């Protein structure tokens, strides 16, 4: 087994054009691909021209920073649109993901960040307690990941699963999106 790490801007990357991968089985692994970078990696890993050139055996991406997702980058727009979500509603869902874990304007994990997040959420949604906002934020993160999983299954024909890879006490960003080709 050979491991090759590629460091580049994902928008400029075409895995199918890498000569070193042409005769290899390929497993794509990503950690901390913030928001839309996860969607870009999923798209690039599963695009048709890549599939024709490579033997992609699977993808494993630890999803994170859902509050940085955008409708433009999101791979599962059609999935959420079928459920009645508009681009504007998706942006709200993405923003609400921040309630689960981190703030948007200050360094995550600081007292200042926590106070700012609470104040903004209380002002925008005074009817919800902090615990309810955290649960809503976690549900929004799950919705975004389930949309991705559905897209991979329906559009790309892959077997897909979501797994928790670390205790929530260690990190709230603990979901691993796993997929592989269906056995033929």
Secondary structure as the mmCIF struct_conf table of DSSP 4:
data_model
#
loop_
_struct_conf.conf_type_id
_struct_conf.id
_struct_conf.beg_label_comp_id
_struct_conf.beg_label_asym_id
_struct_conf.beg_label_seq_id
_struct_conf.end_label_comp_id
_struct_conf.end_label_asym_id
_struct_conf.end_label_seq_id
BEND BEND1 UNK A 8 UNK A 8
HELX_RH_3T_P HELX_RH_3T_P1 UNK A 10 UNK A 12
HELX_RH_3T_P HELX_RH_3T_P2 UNK A 15 UNK A 17
HELX_RH_3T_P HELX_RH_3T_P3 UNK A 19 UNK A 21
TURN_TY1_P TURN_TY1_P1 UNK A 22 UNK A 23
BEND BEND2 UNK A 24 UNK A 24
STRN STRN1 UNK A 25 UNK A 34
TURN_TY1_P TURN_TY1_P2 UNK A 35 UNK A 35
HELX_RH_AL_P HELX_RH_AL_P1 UNK A 36 UNK A 46
HELX_RH_AL_P HELX_RH_AL_P2 UNK A 48 UNK A 53
BEND BEND3 UNK A 54 UNK A 54
STRN STRN2 UNK A 55 UNK A 64
HELX_RH_3T_P HELX_RH_3T_P4 UNK A 66 UNK A 68
TURN_TY1_P TURN_TY1_P3 UNK A 71 UNK A 73
TURN_TY1_P TURN_TY1_P4 UNK A 75 UNK A 76
HELX_RH_AL_P HELX_RH_AL_P3 UNK A 77 UNK A 82
TURN_TY1_P TURN_TY1_P5 UNK A 83 UNK A 84
HELX_RH_AL_P HELX_RH_AL_P4 UNK A 87 UNK A 97
TURN_TY1_P TURN_TY1_P6 UNK A 98 UNK A 100
BEND BEND4 UNK A 101 UNK A 101
BEND BEND5 UNK A 104 UNK A 106
TURN_TY1_P TURN_TY1_P7 UNK A 108 UNK A 109
BEND BEND6 UNK A 110 UNK A 110
HELX_RH_AL_P HELX_RH_AL_P5 UNK A 111 UNK A 124
TURN_TY1_P TURN_TY1_P8 UNK A 126 UNK A 127
BEND BEND7 UNK A 128 UNK A 128
HELX_RH_AL_P HELX_RH_AL_P6 UNK A 130 UNK A 156
STRN STRN3 UNK A 158 UNK A 164
BEND BEND8 UNK A 166 UNK A 166
TURN_TY1_P TURN_TY1_P9 UNK A 168 UNK A 170
BEND BEND9 UNK A 172 UNK A 172
STRN STRN4 UNK A 175 UNK A 181
HELX_LH_PP_P HELX_LH_PP_P1 UNK A 182 UNK A 183
#
